[in-house]
């Protein structure tokens, strides 16, 4: 079965802040996005630069949006523990055709709970035909609130659970009690294909499976 392929999410920091912060403030200040100052000369001793050099990752992210060397400042934010900074570096490397470097930074971003980084790793693995790994990353991103990743998770889960029963079962068990996609969906799909451990899991939960 051919599944729809997903696209890499290349969101800028200012885009994320406008979506999150501006909506939270009823769109107040969206017209003053840092994108308006992107590429402009930055004065020596810029407050954001000083704050970034002092270890403020959020300042590094803001400064990156205004700087001609966004990669440098996003890397600095990443080193300071910013998940968004790591994801941004990965996105920039990917846009520059450096997929290997992109994956390394996405892995750092995902480990720091950035949903965009996790989704992009899921897409990379799906495109490589590595559906079990894709499923795990889409699941992480879904739990972090990326709705598109939840949809991708269910699409990939349907394929994995129709063929790789052991992986399906183990992943579903790891999701038990969490809100990702639907662990019951995974176990039901595997049980319908004749995988007895999944059928047993459903029985333990008191769930009737149409395929059993």
Beta strands, then each sheet from edge to edge (+ up, - down):
end
